[in-house]
Amino acid sequence: MAEGGNQQDLYSSLQIPPGVLNFVQYKFSHLPPKERQTMYELSKMFLLCLNYWKLETPSQFRQRSQNDDVAAYKVNYTSSKGENLTILAGVYNKIMERYVEKKLLREEGLPQVLGLTASPGTGGAKNLDAAKEHVLQICANLDACEIMSSKVHSAELQEKVPKPRKQYDVVHKRLQDPFGDKVKELMRMIHSRIDCPDVTRNFGSQEYEQDIVLLEKKGAEEGNRRLRQSALHLRKYNDALLVNDTVRMIDAFKILDTFHTNERATRGGLDDTDHFLFEVFQRSKVELQQLANTPEFENPKLTKLEDILLDQFQSLRESRGILFTKTRTSTHCLSDWIGTNPLLRGAGIKPSALTGAGFSNQTGHMTQRKQQDTIQRFREGELNLLISTSIAEEGLDIPQCNLVVRYGLLTNDIATKQAQGRARAEDSLYSVVAQSGGSELRREHTNEYLEDLAERAIKEVQRMAKRDYLLKKHLLTNDTICHRSQIRDLQKKAIITRRLSQKKTEEKRNMHDPDSVILHCSCCNIAVCHGSDLRVINGTHHVNINPQFEIYYKLGTKVFDKKFEDWEPGCKIRGKDCGQEWGVEMIYKTITLPMLSIKNFVIETPSGTSSYKQWKGVNFRIDEFDYNDYCQSKFGNLLADLD
């Protein structure tokens, strides 16, 4: 965000935050020294040309704009990369919602908006009219006066940024899969002990995962521990089947083995259901491990991937590539497989996983600094193959990258186009590895159609008459007839819909008195606190301020070493009797509070019991945390002299 300051002071002392300058240097670090310095100076001049400025993150700008009058600030320019995100309820969209409302109220001093994207997508539309409506909605969200794309210099653009050659590397299904068959046999044993006729038996599919998640939720809400624990184990077996379909059998086995080891170590209050579930795996553990180590039953996708990598890296020793896969688990499994494969190591392949910064129990997390270090090593050639989740689909510009592989992915047309754009070098290859007749192959062909549809929709919008598009009233044949633009109409509809939704959300939040709400552990069903014991910090972190709550939980291992602006995570907290993970400690300023994850609890209200994935879905009010009041109530004797 760029916000006003004193122009004379600006030119006399450039006060760009060091982090921004470091980022600018990082973005041009791949260039030769002379070019790098030129681009660095031009970038600083660009910041100066914003006239009056103050740099903020989008979330900081949004938080300030919610509390202050944005119109009181002279905001000259803002840029949003990935304009298709304005369809979602993210930070950028929240900023643009407020911006559009102020624009409709004719407030002055608002910024110009520049949206940059590889493709706006079609929003799920399958025909031209619906796709055009989607593009117009994005334009409305951005308050865009025009869509600009390369026309006159399109040939030059294609020369400077050539498209990679696309090839489909189709793999036939395994002829034999004894490891997968054995896992399915164990799943059928568990199913025989629970009543769930509506759950599909298509093991190893996304459909089955969706059904089993609902079954686990049903068990938690009904207090049916047998159903809930059985669903938890079935979900892990299904995860193993999905991994078995993507990477090695031994990776799938390790997931099951690690899960059962951790469950045995952390669970308390075990009953007959737990003993049965542990025994099911334990009796077959040796057989599963033997099957997982049998080479003739290995995943044929890996053989195809090996051929692609050898062909590319043996013929071009300076090759650099990005391998996209679905999950963090598969990135680490593939990196380990390549690192231990003699043929791939002999071809000089030096891989590294690149994942997001969020925390995962299975694979840990990757800090932003480690992400940047990994990308820099790849840029300099110390690494030549990144194995990444979707984090590398946008904004990773490596001119030497000549290989992109999409490995068993189910994504939309925008992700497909962005992934293609990572192959920047001449004669680049874009490979799609998918199973013959599988959903990944069908999705890739669908994405090709949607890419073309999005381009046609953009051209349709660009051809619209100005009177139908511009963001203001237009007089046509006489002074009594007034037409509003389609964009303005979409903006007003969006504001009305949003306000009605906000009203409905507020009504839902006040549906129940917090004193009448009880939180139960989703595992053992014990009642642990009331809704009135909860507070929210910075609108995000939900903590329990009742000192009696600590008798219900025990501390686990430390989450990870990371400090945020005004807090840092401590240890995990688990149910004292059952060992169910409930959340983490939050060390806020100088005090430690238990921060709860709603997905680990069942909420009981006067109207029934429910479980939620996110706190924003609950139907009772949670007050904002007051640091001074809390300290006064907990440490009053230490603060008595301040009264």
Residue pairs with C-beta under 8 A, 6 or more apart in sequence:
1 54
1 55
1 56
1 57
1 58
1 60
1 61
1 75
1 78
2 47
2 50
2 52
2 53
2 54
2 55
2 75
2 76
2 77
2 78
2 111
3 52
3 53
3 54
3 56
3 73
3 74
3 75
3 76
4 51
4 52
4 53
4 54
4 73
4 74
4 75
4 76
5 52
5 53
5 54
6 52
7 51
7 52
10 48
10 52
10 53
11 48
14 44
14 47
14 48
16 44
16 47
16 55
17 55
20 47
20 55
21 44
24 40
24 43
24 44
25 36
25 40
26 372
26 376
28 35
28 36
28 39
28 40
28 43
29 36
29 376
29 379
30 379
30 380
30 398
30 399
31 39
47 53
47 55
50 76
50 77
51 76
52 74
52 76
53 76
56 64
58 91
58 92
58 95
59 91
61 95
62 91
62 94
62 95
65 95
65 98
66 98
70 98
70 99
70 102
71 102
71 107
71 108
71 109
71 110
73 109
74 109
75 109
75 110
75 111
76 111
76 112
77 111
77 112
77 114
78 95
78 111
78 112
78 113
78 114
79 113
79 114
79 115
79 116
80 86
80 92
80 96
80 113
80 114
80 115
80 116
80 142
81 115
81 116
81 117
81 394
81 395
82 116
82 117
82 394
83 115
83 116
83 117
83 120
83 138
83 142
84 117
84 119
84 120
84 121
84 138
84 414
85 92
85 93
86 92
86 93
86 96
86 115
86 138
86 141
86 142
87 93
87 123
87 134
87 137
87 138
87 141
93 141
96 113
96 141
96 142
96 143
97 141
97 494
97 495
97 498
99 110
99 111
99 113
99 143
100 140
100 141
100 143
100 491
100 494
100 495
101 495
102 110
103 110
103 143
103 471
104 488
104 491
104 492
104 495
113 142
113 143
113 144
115 138
115 142
115 144
118 394
118 414
118 417
118 418
118 421
119 413
119 414
119 417
119 418
119 451
119 454
119 455
120 134
120 135
120 138
120 414
120 454
120 457
120 458
121 134
121 412
121 413
121 414
121 450
121 454
122 130
122 131
122 134
122 413
122 450
122 453
122 454
122 457
123 130
123 131
123 134
123 137
124 134
125 131
125 133
125 134
125 453
125 457
126 450
126 453
127 453
128 453
128 456
128 457
128 460
131 453
131 454
131 456
131 457
132 457
132 460
132 461
134 457
135 147
135 454
135 457
135 458
135 460
135 461
136 461
136 486
136 487
136 490
137 490
137 494
138 144
139 147
139 461
139 487
140 487
140 488
140 490
140 491
140 494
141 494
143 471
143 487
143 491
144 487
145 470
145 471
146 462
147 458
147 461
147 462
149 458
149 462
150 157
161 421
161 424
162 426
162 428
163 420
164 402
164 404
164 420
164 423
164 428
164 429
164 430
165 427
165 428
165 429
165 430
166 420
166 430
166 431
166 432
167 429
167 430
167 431
167 432
168 431
168 432
168 434
168 441
168 444
169 304
169 307
169 308
169 431
169 432
169 433
169 434
170 434
170 435
170 436
170 441
171 300
171 301
171 303
171 304
171 433
171 434
171 435
171 436
172 300
172 435
172 436
173 300
173 435
173 436
173 437
174 180
174 297
174 299
174 300
176 297
177 244
177 297
178 291
178 294
178 297
179 244
179 249
179 252
179 253
179 288
179 291
179 292
179 294
179 297
180 204
180 241
180 244
180 245
182 284
182 287
182 288
182 291
183 203
183 237
183 240
183 241
183 244
183 252
183 256
183 288
184 203
184 204
184 241
186 237
186 280
186 281
186 284
187 203
187 234
187 237
187 238
188 201
189 280
190 230
190 233
190 234
190 237
190 277
190 280
191 199
191 201
191 234
193 226
193 230
193 276
194 226
194 227
194 230
194 231
196 215
196 227
198 211
199 208
199 211
199 212
199 215
200 207
200 208
200 211
201 208
202 208
203 237
203 238
203 241
204 238
204 241
204 242
204 244
204 245
205 238
208 238
209 235
209 238
209 239
209 242
212 231
212 234
212 235
212 238
213 231
213 235
215 227
215 231
215 234
216 227
216 228
216 231
216 232
216 235
217 611
218 224
218 227
219 225
219 226
219 227
219 228
219 229
219 230
219 231
220 228
220 522
220 523
220 602
220 611
221 602
221 609
221 610
221 611
222 609
223 520
223 525
223 602
225 271
225 273
225 523
225 524
225 525
226 273
228 522
228 523
229 273
229 274
229 277
229 523
230 273
230 277
233 277
233 280
236 255
236 256
236 259
237 256
239 255
240 252
240 253
240 255
240 256
241 252
243 251
243 252
243 255
243 329
243 330
243 333
244 251
244 252
244 299
245 299
245 301
245 408
246 299
246 301
246 325
246 326
246 327
246 330
246 333
246 407
246 408
247 299
247 302
247 330
247 333
247 334
247 337
248 292
248 298
248 299
248 302
248 333
248 337
249 291
249 292
249 293
249 294
249 297
249 298
249 299
250 292
250 293
251 329
251 333
251 336
251 337
252 292
253 288
253 289
253 292
255 329
255 362
256 281
256 288
257 285
257 289
258 362
260 278
260 281
260 282
263 278
264 278
266 556
266 574
266 579
266 581
267 274
267 578
267 579
268 575
268 576
268 577
268 578
268 579
269 524
269 577
269 578
269 579
291 297
301 407
301 408
301 433
301 435
302 337
304 433
305 323
305 405
305 407
305 433
306 341
306 343
306 344
308 405
308 431
308 433
309 321
309 338
309 344
309 347
309 349
309 385
310 343
310 344
310 347
312 319
312 321
312 402
312 403
312 429
313 319
313 321
313 344
313 347
313 348
313 349
313 384
314 347
316 402
317 348
318 381
318 400
319 384
319 402
319 403
320 378
320 381
320 384
320 385
320 398
320 400
320 401
320 402
320 403
320 425
321 384
321 385
321 386
321 401
321 402
321 403
321 404
321 405
322 385
322 386
322 387
322 388
322 392
322 396
322 401
322 403
322 404
322 405
322 419
322 422
323 334
323 351
323 385
323 386
323 387
323 388
323 405
323 407
324 388
324 389
324 390
324 392
324 393
324 404
324 405
324 406
324 407
324 409
324 419
325 331
325 334
325 387
325 388
325 389
325 407
325 408
325 409
326 389
326 408
326 409
326 410
327 389
328 353
328 355
328 356
328 360
328 362
328 363
328 389
329 362
329 363
330 407
331 353
331 354
331 355
331 363
331 387
331 388
331 389
332 353
332 363
334 351
334 353
334 387
334 407
335 351
335 352
335 353
335 387
338 344
338 345
338 349
338 351
338 385
338 387
339 345
339 351
348 384
349 384
349 385
350 382
350 383
350 384
350 385
351 383
351 385
351 386
351 387
352 374
352 377
352 378
352 383
352 385
352 386
352 387
353 366
353 386
353 387
353 388
354 366
354 371
354 374
354 375
354 386
354 387
354 388
354 389
354 391
354 392
355 363
355 365
355 366
355 388
355 389
355 391
356 365
356 366
356 389
356 391
357 365
357 366
357 367
357 368
357 371
358 365
359 365
359 559
359 560
364 560
365 560
366 374
367 562
371 391
374 383
374 386
375 386
375 396
377 383
378 384
378 386
378 398
379 398
381 400
386 392
390 411
390 415
392 422
393 415
393 418
393 419
393 422
394 418
396 422
397 424
398 422
398 424
399 424
399 425
400 424
400 425
401 422
401 423
401 424
401 425
401 428
402 423
402 424
402 425
402 426
402 427
402 428
402 429
403 423
403 428
403 429
403 431
404 419
404 420
404 422
404 423
404 428
404 429
404 430
404 431
405 431
405 432
405 433
406 416
406 419
406 430
406 431
406 432
406 433
406 444
407 433
408 433
408 434
408 435
408 440
409 415
409 440
410 439
410 440
410 443
411 419
411 443
411 447
412 447
412 450
413 446
413 447
413 448
413 450
413 451
413 454
416 444
416 447
416 448
416 451
417 451
419 430
420 430
423 429
423 430
432 440
432 441
432 444
434 440
434 441
434 444
435 441
461 469
464 486
466 474
467 474
467 476
467 483
467 485
468 483
468 485
468 486
469 485
469 486
469 487
470 485
470 487
471 485
471 487
471 488
471 491
472 485
472 488
473 482
473 483
473 484
474 482
474 483
474 485
475 481
475 482
476 483
505 616
508 619
509 618
509 619
509 620
509 621
510 620
510 621
511 605
511 607
511 619
511 620
512 531
512 605
512 606
512 607
512 619
512 620
513 620
514 530
514 531
514 532
514 534
514 620
514 621
514 622
515 530
515 531
515 532
516 531
516 605
516 606
516 620
517 530
517 531
517 532
517 603
517 604
517 605
517 620
518 527
518 529
518 530
518 531
518 603
518 604
519 527
519 528
519 529
519 530
519 531
519 596
519 601
519 602
519 603
519 604
520 526
520 527
520 528
520 601
520 602
520 603
520 604
520 609
521 528
521 575
521 578
521 580
521 582
521 600
521 601
521 602
522 580
522 599
522 600
522 601
522 602
522 611
523 575
523 578
523 579
523 580
523 600
524 575
524 577
524 578
524 580
525 602
526 552
526 575
526 577
526 578
527 604
528 549
528 552
528 553
528 575
528 601
529 544
529 546
529 549
529 552
530 546
531 603
531 618
531 620
531 622
533 544
533 545
533 546
533 549
534 542
534 543
534 544
534 545
534 596
534 622
535 542
535 543
535 544
535 545
535 622
535 623
535 624
535 625
535 626
535 630
536 542
536 543
536 615
536 622
536 623
536 624
536 625
537 543
537 567
537 586
537 588
537 624
537 625
539 624
541 567
541 586
541 588
541 595
542 595
542 596
542 598
542 615
542 622
543 586
543 588
543 593
543 594
543 595
543 596
543 625
544 593
544 594
544 596
545 593
545 625
545 630
547 634
549 594
550 594
551 576
552 575
552 576
553 573
553 574
553 575
553 576
553 582
553 594
554 573
554 574
554 575
554 576
555 571
555 572
555 573
555 574
555 585
556 571
556 572
556 573
556 574
556 581
557 571
557 572
558 569
558 570
558 571
558 572
559 569
559 570
559 571
559 572
559 584
560 569
562 568
562 569
566 588
566 589
567 586
567 587
567 588
567 589
568 587
569 584
569 585
569 586
569 587
570 584
570 585
570 586
570 587
570 592
571 584
571 585
572 581
572 583
572 584
572 585
573 581
573 582
573 583
573 584
573 585
573 594
574 580
574 581
574 582
575 582
580 600
581 597
581 600
582 594
582 596
582 597
582 600
582 601
583 594
583 595
583 596
583 597
583 600
584 595
585 592
585 593
585 594
585 595
586 592
586 593
586 594
586 595
588 627
589 627
591 627
591 630
591 631
591 634
598 612
598 613
598 614
598 615
598 617
598 618
599 611
599 612
599 613
601 611
602 609
602 610
602 611
603 609
603 610
603 611
603 612
603 618
605 619
605 620
610 619
612 618
615 622
631 639
632 639
